[in-house]
Amino acid sequence: MSAFDHQRGRPIEVSGARIYTETLGAGDAPVLVLLHGGFGNIEDFNRLLPALEGWRVVGIDSRGHGKSTLGQAGWSYQRAQEDVEQVLAALGVTRCTVLGFSDGGIVALRMGAAGRVEIERMIVVGSSWHHKNLASTKRILRSVTAQSWQHKFPDTYEAYQRLNPEPDFERFAQALVAGWLDEGPSGHPDESVSKIQAPVLVVRGDEDHLTGREDAVELCRSLRQAHFLSIPFAGHVAYAEGEDIFLPALRRFLAQPVHRSS
C-alpha cells in the first residue's frame, strides 16, 4: 500500500470548512478510517499502512490540521466528530472500522456513542474519555501555546506551514486548546460511551502523561465490549513507540469476527 502524501486526495466542504481526505487501497475492501491527534495530520499514520493491506484506508485531516481549513466556527470534539461523519457520507461510507489516536480517539468514541455511522470495530490510542479526567491534565493543556508547541515540536509546525491552505498557527493553537479544555456536551463523550456497541481496543502506553491507567481501565469498564492493551515503556504516542507490540495486537483485533452487543 502506498503512503499518504497530501497529493492524491481532495477537500470536502463541511460546515464552513474544507476537510481534506485521502483514500488508499481497493474500493471494494472494508473501510478503516484513521483519525490523527492534535497538531498532527494523516501522514502520521504512514508507519502503520504496511500492516493494513486488504483494507480501504480513509485518512481525514481534522479541521484546521494538515490540508483542512479551520473555518470560522473554531474547533471542538463535537465539530470534529460531525466533520468526519459528513466526510464519510460524502464518500458513501456507511460502515467502517475506526482507529483514532489521542484527539482522534476521542472523536471516534463520540462517533460510536452517536451511532450515526455503523462502526464495526474501534481502536483508541492514548485517548481520554471523560471531562473529569481533565483535572489531572489541565495545567499541561493550558500551558500549550503556538510558541511553546513550535519550540517543542518544530516538525509538526513546519508540516502545518507547508500543508495548510490558510495558515494561522496562533489562531489554530488557541482553537485547539479551547477544544481540549471544553467540559460541556461538545467536549468529551463522558458516560455516553456506554452506548457504543462495537468492540473497542483501548490502547495506552505505560508512561503516557496525558491518560492515566485508572482512566483507561474505567473506560474499559464503561464499554460493552472492551479489550485493553497496555504497552510497557511507551508514552503518549504508543502506537509508534511500542510498534512491535501494537501492530501484532492490531492485526489480531482486526481479524476477530464482529459480535455486536444488543
PyRosetta script that sets phi, psi and omega in degrees:
from pyrosetta import init, pose_from_sequence

init()
pose = pose_from_sequence("MSAFDHQRGRPIEVSGARIYTETLGAGDAPVLVLLHGGFGNIEDFNRLLPALEGWRVVGIDSRGHGKSTLGQAGWSYQRAQEDVEQVLAALGVTRCTVLGFSDGGIVALRMGAAGRVEIERMIVVGSSWHHKNLASTKRILRSVTAQSWQHKFPDTYEAYQRLNPEPDFERFAQALVAGWLDEGPSGHPDESVSKIQAPVLVVRGDEDHLTGREDAVELCRSLRQAHFLSIPFAGHVAYAEGEDIFLPALRRFLAQPVHRSS")
pose.set_psi(1, 135.1)
pose.set_omega(1, 177.9)
pose.set_phi(2, -71.7)
pose.set_psi(2, 177.6)
pose.set_omega(2, -175.2)
pose.set_phi(3, -105.4)
pose.set_psi(3, 158.4)
pose.set_omega(3, 170.3)
pose.set_phi(4, -65.4)
pose.set_psi(4, 133.4)
pose.set_omega(4, -178.7)
pose.set_phi(5, -136.4)
pose.set_psi(5, 4.4)
pose.set_omega(5, -178.3)
pose.set_phi(6, 59.2)
pose.set_psi(6, 29.4)
pose.set_omega(6, 178.5)
pose.set_phi(7, -120.6)
pose.set_psi(7, -34.8)
pose.set_omega(7, -170.2)
pose.set_phi(8, -99.3)
pose.set_psi(8, 2.8)
pose.set_omega(8, -177.9)
pose.set_phi(9, -98.4)
pose.set_psi(9, -161.5)
pose.set_omega(9, -179.3)
pose.set_phi(10, -156.1)
pose.set_psi(10, 152.6)
pose.set_omega(10, 174.3)
pose.set_phi(11, -85.4)
pose.set_psi(11, 147.0)
pose.set_omega(11, 176.9)
pose.set_phi(12, -121.3)
pose.set_psi(12, 128.5)
pose.set_omega(12, -178.9)
pose.set_phi(13, -69.3)
pose.set_psi(13, 121.5)
pose.set_omega(13, -178.6)
pose.set_phi(14, -141.1)
pose.set_psi(14, 114.7)
pose.set_omega(14, 170.5)
pose.set_phi(15, 45.0)
pose.set_psi(15, 53.5)
pose.set_omega(15, 174.6)
pose.set_phi(16, 80.6)
pose.set_psi(16, 10.2)
pose.set_omega(16, 177.8)
pose.set_phi(17, -138.2)
pose.set_psi(17, 163.6)
pose.set_omega(17, 175.0)
pose.set_phi(18, -109.7)
pose.set_psi(18, 111.2)
pose.set_omega(18, -174.5)
pose.set_phi(19, -98.6)
pose.set_psi(19, 118.8)
pose.set_omega(19, -175.4)
pose.set_phi(20, -84.5)
pose.set_psi(20, 135.1)
pose.set_omega(20, 178.1)
pose.set_phi(21, -137.7)
pose.set_psi(21, 149.1)
pose.set_omega(21, -178.2)
pose.set_phi(22, -139.8)
pose.set_psi(22, 136.2)
pose.set_omega(22, -176.3)
pose.set_phi(23, -121.3)
pose.set_psi(23, 135.2)
pose.set_omega(23, 177.7)
pose.set_phi(24, -124.5)
pose.set_psi(24, 151.5)
pose.set_omega(24, 177.4)
pose.set_phi(25, 96.3)
pose.set_psi(25, 174.1)
pose.set_omega(25, -176.0)
pose.set_phi(26, -68.7)
pose.set_psi(26, 140.6)
pose.set_omega(26, -176.7)
pose.set_phi(27, -66.8)
pose.set_psi(27, -22.1)
pose.set_omega(27, -178.7)
pose.set_phi(28, -97.5)
pose.set_psi(28, 5.4)
pose.set_omega(28, -179.5)
pose.set_phi(29, -82.3)
pose.set_psi(29, 159.8)
pose.set_omega(29, 174.7)
pose.set_phi(30, -61.8)
pose.set_psi(30, 147.9)
pose.set_omega(30, -172.0)
pose.set_phi(31, -93.8)
pose.set_psi(31, 132.3)
pose.set_omega(31, 173.0)
pose.set_phi(32, -121.7)
pose.set_psi(32, 118.8)
pose.set_omega(32, -178.2)
pose.set_phi(33, -97.9)
pose.set_psi(33, 130.3)
pose.set_omega(33, 179.9)
pose.set_phi(34, -108.8)
pose.set_psi(34, 126.0)
pose.set_omega(34, -178.5)
pose.set_phi(35, -121.9)
pose.set_psi(35, 115.5)
pose.set_omega(35, -173.0)
pose.set_phi(36, -81.8)
pose.set_psi(36, 178.5)
pose.set_omega(36, -179.4)
pose.set_phi(37, -93.7)
pose.set_psi(37, -179.3)
pose.set_omega(37, -178.0)
pose.set_phi(38, -61.5)
pose.set_psi(38, 135.6)
pose.set_omega(38, -177.5)
pose.set_phi(39, 69.7)
pose.set_psi(39, 4.5)
pose.set_omega(39, -178.6)
pose.set_phi(40, -97.3)
pose.set_psi(40, -165.1)
pose.set_omega(40, 175.0)
pose.set_phi(41, -160.4)
pose.set_psi(41, 177.7)
pose.set_omega(41, -172.0)
pose.set_phi(42, -63.7)
pose.set_psi(42, -24.5)
pose.set_omega(42, -179.6)
pose.set_phi(43, -66.3)
pose.set_psi(43, -16.5)
pose.set_omega(43, 177.3)
pose.set_phi(44, -60.9)
pose.set_psi(44, -22.4)
pose.set_omega(44, -176.7)
pose.set_phi(45, -94.5)
pose.set_psi(45, 2.7)
pose.set_omega(45, -175.7)
pose.set_phi(46, -58.0)
pose.set_psi(46, -31.7)
pose.set_omega(46, -179.6)
pose.set_phi(47, -65.8)
pose.set_psi(47, -21.5)
pose.set_omega(47, -179.1)
pose.set_phi(48, -87.8)
pose.set_psi(48, -19.2)
pose.set_omega(48, -169.1)
pose.set_phi(49, -60.3)
pose.set_psi(49, -36.3)
pose.set_omega(49, 177.8)
pose.set_phi(50, -59.2)
pose.set_psi(50, -24.7)
pose.set_omega(50, 179.8)
pose.set_phi(51, -85.9)
pose.set_psi(51, -2.2)
pose.set_omega(51, -173.3)
pose.set_phi(52, -112.7)
pose.set_psi(52, 22.5)
pose.set_omega(52, 173.8)
pose.set_phi(53, -58.8)
pose.set_psi(53, 140.9)
pose.set_omega(53, -178.4)
pose.set_phi(54, 95.3)
pose.set_psi(54, -4.3)
pose.set_omega(54, 177.6)
pose.set_phi(55, -112.6)
pose.set_psi(55, 152.0)
pose.set_omega(55, 166.3)
pose.set_phi(56, -91.5)
pose.set_psi(56, 106.2)
pose.set_omega(56, -171.8)
pose.set_phi(57, -96.3)
pose.set_psi(57, 123.7)
pose.set_omega(57, -179.9)
pose.set_phi(58, -110.6)
pose.set_psi(58, 117.3)
pose.set_omega(58, 175.5)
pose.set_phi(59, -103.7)
pose.set_psi(59, 137.1)
pose.set_omega(59, -178.3)
pose.set_phi(60, -129.5)
pose.set_psi(60, 121.1)
pose.set_omega(60, 172.3)
pose.set_phi(61, -74.4)
pose.set_psi(61, 119.7)
pose.set_omega(61, 178.9)
pose.set_phi(62, -60.4)
pose.set_psi(62, 154.2)
pose.set_omega(62, -179.3)
pose.set_phi(63, -47.0)
pose.set_psi(63, 126.2)
pose.set_omega(63, 179.3)
pose.set_phi(64, 86.2)
pose.set_psi(64, -15.0)
pose.set_omega(64, -176.9)
pose.set_phi(65, -98.7)
pose.set_psi(65, 157.0)
pose.set_omega(65, 174.2)
pose.set_phi(66, 53.6)
pose.set_psi(66, -125.3)
pose.set_omega(66, 179.8)
pose.set_phi(67, -96.3)
pose.set_psi(67, 10.1)
pose.set_omega(67, 178.5)
pose.set_phi(68, -92.0)
pose.set_psi(68, 139.2)
pose.set_omega(68, 177.8)
pose.set_phi(69, -83.0)
pose.set_psi(69, 158.7)
pose.set_omega(69, -179.4)
pose.set_phi(70, -84.3)
pose.set_psi(70, -31.0)
pose.set_omega(70, -175.7)
pose.set_phi(71, 71.9)
pose.set_psi(71, -171.8)
pose.set_omega(71, -176.8)
pose.set_phi(72, -96.2)
pose.set_psi(72, -10.4)
pose.set_omega(72, -172.0)
pose.set_phi(73, -86.8)
pose.set_psi(73, -6.4)
pose.set_omega(73, -178.5)
pose.set_phi(74, 83.5)
pose.set_psi(74, -165.2)
pose.set_omega(74, -175.7)
pose.set_phi(75, -131.9)
pose.set_psi(75, 134.5)
pose.set_omega(75, 172.1)
pose.set_phi(76, -149.0)
pose.set_psi(76, 164.9)
pose.set_omega(76, 177.5)
pose.set_phi(77, -62.7)
pose.set_psi(77, -38.0)
pose.set_omega(77, 178.4)
pose.set_phi(78, -65.0)
pose.set_psi(78, -42.9)
pose.set_omega(78, -179.0)
pose.set_phi(79, -66.1)
pose.set_psi(79, -40.4)
pose.set_omega(79, 177.5)
pose.set_phi(80, -63.5)
pose.set_psi(80, -40.1)
pose.set_omega(80, 176.8)
pose.set_phi(81, -60.1)
pose.set_psi(81, -48.8)
pose.set_omega(81, -178.2)
pose.set_phi(82, -66.1)
pose.set_psi(82, -34.6)
pose.set_omega(82, 175.3)
pose.set_phi(83, -59.4)
pose.set_psi(83, -48.2)
pose.set_omega(83, -179.2)
pose.set_phi(84, -61.4)
pose.set_psi(84, -44.6)
pose.set_omega(84, -178.8)
pose.set_phi(85, -61.3)
pose.set_psi(85, -40.6)
pose.set_omega(85, -179.8)
pose.set_phi(86, -72.0)
pose.set_psi(86, -35.7)
pose.set_omega(86, 175.6)
pose.set_phi(87, -63.5)
pose.set_psi(87, -44.9)
pose.set_omega(87, 179.6)
pose.set_phi(88, -63.1)
pose.set_psi(88, -38.5)
pose.set_omega(88, 177.1)
pose.set_phi(89, -62.3)
pose.set_psi(89, -42.0)
pose.set_omega(89, 179.0)
pose.set_phi(90, -65.0)
pose.set_psi(90, -29.2)
pose.set_omega(90, 178.4)
pose.set_phi(91, -86.5)
pose.set_psi(91, -4.0)
pose.set_omega(91, -179.1)
pose.set_phi(92, 77.0)
pose.set_psi(92, 22.1)
pose.set_omega(92, -179.5)
pose.set_phi(93, -95.0)
pose.set_psi(93, 117.5)
pose.set_omega(93, 178.3)
pose.set_phi(94, -112.2)
pose.set_psi(94, -13.5)
pose.set_omega(94, -179.1)
pose.set_phi(95, -140.5)
pose.set_psi(95, 135.2)
pose.set_omega(95, -177.0)
pose.set_phi(96, -163.1)
pose.set_psi(96, 167.8)
pose.set_omega(96, 165.2)
pose.set_phi(97, -102.7)
pose.set_psi(97, 145.8)
pose.set_omega(97, -177.2)
pose.set_phi(98, -126.0)
pose.set_psi(98, 131.8)
pose.set_omega(98, 172.5)
pose.set_phi(99, -119.2)
pose.set_psi(99, 120.0)
pose.set_omega(99, -178.9)
pose.set_phi(100, -127.3)
pose.set_psi(100, 137.4)
pose.set_omega(100, 176.8)
pose.set_phi(101, -107.7)
pose.set_psi(101, 130.0)
pose.set_omega(101, 174.5)
pose.set_phi(102, 54.8)
pose.set_psi(102, -115.7)
pose.set_omega(102, 177.5)
pose.set_phi(103, -55.2)
pose.set_psi(103, -39.0)
pose.set_omega(103, 179.5)
pose.set_phi(104, -62.5)
pose.set_psi(104, -33.7)
pose.set_omega(104, 176.6)
pose.set_phi(105, -69.9)
pose.set_psi(105, -37.0)
pose.set_omega(105, 176.6)
pose.set_phi(106, -64.1)
pose.set_psi(106, -42.0)
pose.set_omega(106, 176.0)
pose.set_phi(107, -61.6)
pose.set_psi(107, -41.8)
pose.set_omega(107, 179.1)
pose.set_phi(108, -61.8)
pose.set_psi(108, -43.1)
pose.set_omega(108, 178.8)
pose.set_phi(109, -62.7)
pose.set_psi(109, -40.5)
pose.set_omega(109, 176.4)
pose.set_phi(110, -62.2)
pose.set_psi(110, -42.0)
pose.set_omega(110, 178.5)
pose.set_phi(111, -61.7)
pose.set_psi(111, -44.8)
pose.set_omega(111, -179.7)
pose.set_phi(112, -62.1)
pose.set_psi(112, -38.3)
pose.set_omega(112, 179.4)
pose.set_phi(113, -71.0)
pose.set_psi(113, -35.8)
pose.set_omega(113, -178.8)
pose.set_phi(114, -70.8)
pose.set_psi(114, -35.7)
pose.set_omega(114, 175.3)
pose.set_phi(115, 73.2)
pose.set_psi(115, 18.4)
pose.set_omega(115, 179.7)
pose.set_phi(116, -79.0)
pose.set_psi(116, -25.6)
pose.set_omega(116, 174.9)
pose.set_phi(117, -114.9)
pose.set_psi(117, 136.0)
pose.set_omega(117, 178.5)
pose.set_phi(118, -76.7)
pose.set_psi(118, 111.0)
pose.set_omega(118, -179.9)
pose.set_phi(119, -101.6)
pose.set_psi(119, 120.7)
pose.set_omega(119, -177.3)
pose.set_phi(120, -82.3)
pose.set_psi(120, -40.3)
pose.set_omega(120, 178.0)
pose.set_phi(121, -145.1)
pose.set_psi(121, 158.9)
pose.set_omega(121, 178.8)
pose.set_phi(122, -143.6)
pose.set_psi(122, 138.2)
pose.set_omega(122, 173.6)
pose.set_phi(123, -123.7)
pose.set_psi(123, 125.0)
pose.set_omega(123, 177.4)
pose.set_phi(124, -122.9)
pose.set_psi(124, 130.7)
pose.set_omega(124, -175.4)
pose.set_phi(125, -121.6)
pose.set_psi(125, 121.7)
pose.set_omega(125, 176.4)
pose.set_phi(126, 61.3)
pose.set_psi(126, 39.7)
pose.set_omega(126, -173.9)
pose.set_phi(127, -116.3)
pose.set_psi(127, 128.2)
pose.set_omega(127, 170.5)
pose.set_phi(128, -77.9)
pose.set_psi(128, 170.4)
pose.set_omega(128, -175.0)
pose.set_phi(129, -144.0)
pose.set_psi(129, -15.8)
pose.set_omega(129, -175.1)
pose.set_phi(130, -129.7)
pose.set_psi(130, 140.2)
pose.set_omega(130, -177.9)
pose.set_phi(131, -62.3)
pose.set_psi(131, -24.9)
pose.set_omega(131, -179.7)
pose.set_phi(132, -66.2)
pose.set_psi(132, -22.0)
pose.set_omega(132, 178.7)
pose.set_phi(133, -70.5)
pose.set_psi(133, -15.4)
pose.set_omega(133, -179.9)
pose.set_phi(134, -66.2)
pose.set_psi(134, -21.0)
pose.set_omega(134, -177.4)
pose.set_phi(135, -56.6)
pose.set_psi(135, -35.8)
pose.set_omega(135, -176.4)
pose.set_phi(136, -87.8)
pose.set_psi(136, -11.1)
pose.set_omega(136, -176.2)
pose.set_phi(137, -121.2)
pose.set_psi(137, -4.5)
pose.set_omega(137, -177.1)
pose.set_phi(138, -54.2)
pose.set_psi(138, -43.0)
pose.set_omega(138, -177.9)
pose.set_phi(139, -60.3)
pose.set_psi(139, -42.5)
pose.set_omega(139, 179.8)
pose.set_phi(140, -66.5)
pose.set_psi(140, -47.2)
pose.set_omega(140, -176.0)
pose.set_phi(141, -66.1)
pose.set_psi(141, -41.4)
pose.set_omega(141, -179.5)
pose.set_phi(142, -66.0)
pose.set_psi(142, -24.4)
pose.set_omega(142, -176.8)
pose.set_phi(143, -79.0)
pose.set_psi(143, -10.4)
pose.set_omega(143, -177.7)
pose.set_phi(144, -76.8)
pose.set_psi(144, 125.8)
pose.set_omega(144, 174.2)
pose.set_phi(145, -129.4)
pose.set_psi(145, 169.7)
pose.set_omega(145, 176.5)
pose.set_phi(146, -57.8)
pose.set_psi(146, -41.1)
pose.set_omega(146, -177.2)
pose.set_phi(147, -69.7)
pose.set_psi(147, -43.2)
pose.set_omega(147, -178.5)
pose.set_phi(148, -66.8)
pose.set_psi(148, -37.6)
pose.set_omega(148, 179.6)
pose.set_phi(149, -68.3)
pose.set_psi(149, -44.2)
pose.set_omega(149, 179.5)
pose.set_phi(150, -59.9)
pose.set_psi(150, -38.4)
pose.set_omega(150, 179.8)
pose.set_phi(151, -69.3)
pose.set_psi(151, -41.1)
pose.set_omega(151, -174.7)
pose.set_phi(152, -82.9)
pose.set_psi(152, -34.9)
pose.set_omega(152, -176.5)
pose.set_phi(153, -128.8)
pose.set_psi(153, 68.2)
pose.set_omega(153, -176.0)
pose.set_phi(154, -61.8)
pose.set_psi(154, -29.2)
pose.set_omega(154, -179.3)
pose.set_phi(155, -64.9)
pose.set_psi(155, -41.5)
pose.set_omega(155, -180.0)
pose.set_phi(156, -69.5)
pose.set_psi(156, -34.7)
pose.set_omega(156, 176.7)
pose.set_phi(157, -64.6)
pose.set_psi(157, -44.9)
pose.set_omega(157, -179.7)
pose.set_phi(158, -64.3)
pose.set_psi(158, -38.0)
pose.set_omega(158, 177.7)
pose.set_phi(159, -64.3)
pose.set_psi(159, -40.8)
pose.set_omega(159, 178.1)
pose.set_phi(160, -61.5)
pose.set_psi(160, -47.5)
pose.set_omega(160, -178.9)
pose.set_phi(161, -63.3)
pose.set_psi(161, -34.3)
pose.set_omega(161, -178.6)
pose.set_phi(162, -75.0)
pose.set_psi(162, -36.2)
pose.set_omega(162, -170.3)
pose.set_phi(163, -97.1)
pose.set_psi(163, -36.5)
pose.set_omega(163, -166.7)
pose.set_phi(164, -72.1)
pose.set_psi(164, 130.7)
pose.set_omega(164, -178.2)
pose.set_phi(165, -73.8)
pose.set_psi(165, -18.1)
pose.set_omega(165, 179.3)
pose.set_phi(166, -135.0)
pose.set_psi(166, 64.5)
pose.set_omega(166, -172.1)
pose.set_phi(167, -67.8)
pose.set_psi(167, 128.3)
pose.set_omega(167, 172.1)
pose.set_phi(168, -153.4)
pose.set_psi(168, 82.7)
pose.set_omega(168, -169.6)
pose.set_phi(169, -63.8)
pose.set_psi(169, -34.1)
pose.set_omega(169, 178.6)
pose.set_phi(170, -62.0)
pose.set_psi(170, -51.6)
pose.set_omega(170, -179.8)
pose.set_phi(171, -64.2)
pose.set_psi(171, -40.9)
pose.set_omega(171, 180.0)
pose.set_phi(172, -61.0)
pose.set_psi(172, -48.0)
pose.set_omega(172, -179.3)
pose.set_phi(173, -62.2)
pose.set_psi(173, -42.3)
pose.set_omega(173, 179.4)
pose.set_phi(174, -62.9)
pose.set_psi(174, -40.9)
pose.set_omega(174, 179.3)
pose.set_phi(175, -64.9)
pose.set_psi(175, -40.6)
pose.set_omega(175, -177.5)
pose.set_phi(176, -68.3)
pose.set_psi(176, -44.9)
pose.set_omega(176, 179.2)
pose.set_phi(177, -62.8)
pose.set_psi(177, -39.7)
pose.set_omega(177, 177.2)
pose.set_phi(178, -60.8)
pose.set_psi(178, -39.6)
pose.set_omega(178, 177.1)
pose.set_phi(179, -66.2)
pose.set_psi(179, -39.1)
pose.set_omega(179, 178.1)
pose.set_phi(180, -60.4)
pose.set_psi(180, -38.2)
pose.set_omega(180, -173.4)
pose.set_phi(181, -90.5)
pose.set_psi(181, 1.9)
pose.set_omega(181, -178.8)
pose.set_phi(182, -66.9)
pose.set_psi(182, 117.8)
pose.set_omega(182, 179.5)
pose.set_phi(183, -103.8)
pose.set_psi(183, 9.8)
pose.set_omega(183, -179.9)
pose.set_phi(184, -93.0)
pose.set_psi(184, -170.2)
pose.set_omega(184, -177.7)
pose.set_phi(185, -66.1)
pose.set_psi(185, -15.8)
pose.set_omega(185, 177.1)
pose.set_phi(186, -90.0)
pose.set_psi(186, 5.7)
pose.set_omega(186, 179.9)
pose.set_phi(187, -99.4)
pose.set_psi(187, -127.2)
pose.set_omega(187, -177.3)
pose.set_phi(188, -65.6)
pose.set_psi(188, 154.6)
pose.set_omega(188, -178.1)
pose.set_phi(189, -72.5)
pose.set_psi(189, -21.0)
pose.set_omega(189, 178.8)
pose.set_phi(190, 53.5)
pose.set_psi(190, -139.8)
pose.set_omega(190, -173.7)
pose.set_phi(191, -65.3)
pose.set_psi(191, -13.4)
pose.set_omega(191, -178.9)
pose.set_phi(192, -64.7)
pose.set_psi(192, -13.3)
pose.set_omega(192, 178.1)
pose.set_phi(193, -60.5)
pose.set_psi(193, -21.0)
pose.set_omega(193, 179.3)
pose.set_phi(194, -65.8)
pose.set_psi(194, -14.5)
pose.set_omega(194, 178.5)
pose.set_phi(195, -82.1)
pose.set_psi(195, -12.9)
pose.set_omega(195, -176.2)
pose.set_phi(196, -68.1)
pose.set_psi(196, 123.4)
pose.set_omega(196, -177.7)
pose.set_phi(197, -92.7)
pose.set_psi(197, -24.2)
pose.set_omega(197, -175.9)
pose.set_phi(198, -73.5)
pose.set_psi(198, 150.8)
pose.set_omega(198, 170.4)
pose.set_phi(199, -66.3)
pose.set_psi(199, 140.2)
pose.set_omega(199, -175.4)
pose.set_phi(200, -125.2)
pose.set_psi(200, 130.1)
pose.set_omega(200, 171.3)
pose.set_phi(201, -97.8)
pose.set_psi(201, 112.0)
pose.set_omega(201, -179.7)
pose.set_phi(202, -95.8)
pose.set_psi(202, 120.3)
pose.set_omega(202, -175.0)
pose.set_phi(203, -117.9)
pose.set_psi(203, 133.9)
pose.set_omega(203, 177.9)
pose.set_phi(204, -143.9)
pose.set_psi(204, 137.1)
pose.set_omega(204, 171.1)
pose.set_phi(205, -79.4)
pose.set_psi(205, 137.3)
pose.set_omega(205, -176.7)
pose.set_phi(206, -58.6)
pose.set_psi(206, -24.6)
pose.set_omega(206, -177.4)
pose.set_phi(207, -107.4)
pose.set_psi(207, 21.1)
pose.set_omega(207, 179.3)
pose.set_phi(208, -68.2)
pose.set_psi(208, 120.4)
pose.set_omega(208, -178.3)
pose.set_phi(209, -86.8)
pose.set_psi(209, -5.0)
pose.set_omega(209, -178.2)
pose.set_phi(210, -106.9)
pose.set_psi(210, -21.9)
pose.set_omega(210, 178.0)
pose.set_phi(211, -128.0)
pose.set_psi(211, 119.9)
pose.set_omega(211, -178.3)
pose.set_phi(212, -77.5)
pose.set_psi(212, 154.7)
pose.set_omega(212, 178.7)
pose.set_phi(213, -62.4)
pose.set_psi(213, -42.7)
pose.set_omega(213, -179.5)
pose.set_phi(214, -63.5)
pose.set_psi(214, -37.0)
pose.set_omega(214, 178.7)
pose.set_phi(215, -64.6)
pose.set_psi(215, -41.2)
pose.set_omega(215, 179.5)
pose.set_phi(216, -65.7)
pose.set_psi(216, -40.5)
pose.set_omega(216, 178.4)
pose.set_phi(217, -65.5)
pose.set_psi(217, -40.2)
pose.set_omega(217, 178.4)
pose.set_phi(218, -65.1)
pose.set_psi(218, -37.1)
pose.set_omega(218, 175.0)
pose.set_phi(219, -59.9)
pose.set_psi(219, -45.7)
pose.set_omega(219, 179.2)
pose.set_phi(220, -58.7)
pose.set_psi(220, -40.9)
pose.set_omega(220, 179.9)
pose.set_phi(221, -67.6)
pose.set_psi(221, -26.2)
pose.set_omega(221, -178.2)
pose.set_phi(222, -84.6)
pose.set_psi(222, -14.4)
pose.set_omega(222, -178.9)
pose.set_phi(223, -90.6)
pose.set_psi(223, 154.3)
pose.set_omega(223, 179.3)
pose.set_phi(224, -74.9)
pose.set_psi(224, -38.2)
pose.set_omega(224, 179.7)
pose.set_phi(225, -135.4)
pose.set_psi(225, 105.0)
pose.set_omega(225, -175.2)
pose.set_phi(226, -132.0)
pose.set_psi(226, 144.9)
pose.set_omega(226, 171.4)
pose.set_phi(227, -127.0)
pose.set_psi(227, 140.2)
pose.set_omega(227, -175.3)
pose.set_phi(228, -117.6)
pose.set_psi(228, 125.0)
pose.set_omega(228, 176.3)
pose.set_phi(229, -117.4)
pose.set_psi(229, 111.9)
pose.set_omega(229, 176.3)
pose.set_phi(230, -103.5)
pose.set_psi(230, 120.3)
pose.set_omega(230, -174.4)
pose.set_phi(231, -101.5)
pose.set_psi(231, 114.2)
pose.set_omega(231, -178.1)
pose.set_phi(232, -67.3)
pose.set_psi(232, 147.1)
pose.set_omega(232, 174.8)
pose.set_phi(233, 66.5)
pose.set_psi(233, 9.3)
pose.set_omega(233, 178.9)
pose.set_phi(234, -105.9)
pose.set_psi(234, 149.4)
pose.set_omega(234, 177.8)
pose.set_phi(235, -99.5)
pose.set_psi(235, -144.5)
pose.set_omega(235, -173.5)
pose.set_phi(236, -62.9)
pose.set_psi(236, -41.3)
pose.set_omega(236, -178.2)
pose.set_phi(237, -88.3)
pose.set_psi(237, 62.6)
pose.set_omega(237, -169.4)
pose.set_phi(238, -65.2)
pose.set_psi(238, -30.3)
pose.set_omega(238, -178.2)
pose.set_phi(239, -66.1)
pose.set_psi(239, -25.2)
pose.set_omega(239, 178.1)
pose.set_phi(240, -95.4)
pose.set_psi(240, -44.0)
pose.set_omega(240, -176.3)
pose.set_phi(241, -71.3)
pose.set_psi(241, -27.2)
pose.set_omega(241, 178.0)
pose.set_phi(242, -119.1)
pose.set_psi(242, 40.4)
pose.set_omega(242, -173.8)
pose.set_phi(243, -56.7)
pose.set_psi(243, -35.9)
pose.set_omega(243, -177.9)
pose.set_phi(244, -66.0)
pose.set_psi(244, -23.6)
pose.set_omega(244, 177.0)
pose.set_phi(245, -97.0)
pose.set_psi(245, -39.8)
pose.set_omega(245, -175.8)
pose.set_phi(246, -65.4)
pose.set_psi(246, -46.9)
pose.set_omega(246, -173.1)
pose.set_phi(247, -62.5)
pose.set_psi(247, -46.3)
pose.set_omega(247, 176.6)
pose.set_phi(248, -61.1)
pose.set_psi(248, -38.2)
pose.set_omega(248, 178.3)
pose.set_phi(249, -66.5)
pose.set_psi(249, -39.8)
pose.set_omega(249, 177.8)
pose.set_phi(250, -61.9)
pose.set_psi(250, -47.3)
pose.set_omega(250, 179.9)
pose.set_phi(251, -59.3)
pose.set_psi(251, -43.5)
pose.set_omega(251, -178.7)
pose.set_phi(252, -65.4)
pose.set_psi(252, -41.5)
pose.set_omega(252, 179.7)
pose.set_phi(253, -64.5)
pose.set_psi(253, -43.4)
pose.set_omega(253, -179.4)
pose.set_phi(254, -67.2)
pose.set_psi(254, -23.7)
pose.set_omega(254, -179.3)
pose.set_phi(255, -85.6)
pose.set_psi(255, -10.1)
pose.set_omega(255, -177.9)
pose.set_phi(256, -70.4)
pose.set_psi(256, 141.7)
pose.set_omega(256, 173.3)
pose.set_phi(257, -65.3)
pose.set_psi(257, 147.4)
pose.set_omega(257, -177.2)
pose.set_phi(258, -90.3)
pose.set_psi(258, 123.1)
pose.set_omega(258, 173.8)
pose.set_phi(259, -119.8)
pose.set_psi(259, 101.5)
pose.set_omega(259, -177.3)
pose.set_phi(260, -74.5)
pose.set_psi(260, 136.1)
pose.set_omega(260, 177.3)
pose.set_phi(261, -76.4)
pose.set_psi(261, 158.3)
pose.set_omega(261, -179.9)
pose.set_phi(262, -111.8)
pose.dump_pdb("model.pdb")
